[in-house]
Amino acid sequence: MTLSCRVTQGTTKVDRSRCAAVLRLRGKTLRDVASAAGVTIRHLHFVLAGQRPLSRRVASVLHDAMGQDGWLFATSQVHSLLHERADHAAS
């Protein structure tokens, strides 16, 4: 079983485990992403397993849900992710 999915626009791969970690940090679920993209959760699971290509719409919603830093982490372009919470900000 593969842990990555294909992006149809290029050679970028999204690591399933990293994607799940980022979404957890953002307080979102795969179900949230699927709903926002207008696809079933089953379809999204197939995409993340590499069994279906990632459409532009799903990629866009996934990117929005994770944010730019999360996307870079999930696509292994960076190897660390900082989780900053508003309640930790200086007054």
Backbone hydrogen bonds, N-H to C=O, Kabsch-Sander energy under -0.5 kcal/mol:
donor,donor_aa,acceptor,acceptor_aa,energy
5,C,14,V,-1.1
7,V,12,T,-1.0
8,T,6,R,-0.6
8,T,54,L,-1.4
10,G,7,V,-1.4
14,V,5,C,-1.2
15,D,13,K,-0.6
15,D,74,A,-3.3
16,R,3,L,-4.1
19,C,15,D,-2.7
20,A,16,R,-2.3
21,A,17,S,-2.1
22,V,18,R,-2.5
23,L,19,C,-2.4
24,R,20,A,-2.2
25,L,21,A,-2.3
26,R,22,V,-2.0
27,G,24,R,-1.2
28,K,23,L,-3.0
33,V,29,T,-1.9
34,A,30,L,-2.9
35,S,31,R,-2.4
36,A,32,D,-2.4
37,A,33,V,-2.0
38,G,34,A,-0.9
38,G,35,S,-0.7
39,V,34,A,-2.5
44,L,40,T,-2.0
45,H,41,I,-2.3
46,F,42,R,-2.2
47,V,43,H,-2.3
48,L,44,L,-2.6
49,A,45,H,-1.5
50,G,47,V,-1.6
51,Q,46,F,-2.6
52,R,46,F,-0.9
54,L,6,R,-1.7
55,S,53,P,-0.7
59,A,55,S,-2.7
60,S,56,R,-2.5
61,V,57,R,-2.3
62,L,58,V,-2.7
63,H,59,A,-2.6
64,D,60,S,-2.6
65,A,61,V,-2.4
66,M,62,L,-1.9
67,G,63,H,-2.4
70,G,66,M,-0.8
71,W,67,G,-2.6
72,L,68,Q,-2.4
73,F,69,D,-1.9
74,A,70,G,-3.0
75,T,71,W,-1.9
76,S,73,F,-1.7
77,Q,72,L,-2.7
78,V,72,L,-1.2
84,E,82,L,-0.7
85,R,83,H,-0.5
88,H,85,R,-1.7
89,A,86,A,-1.4
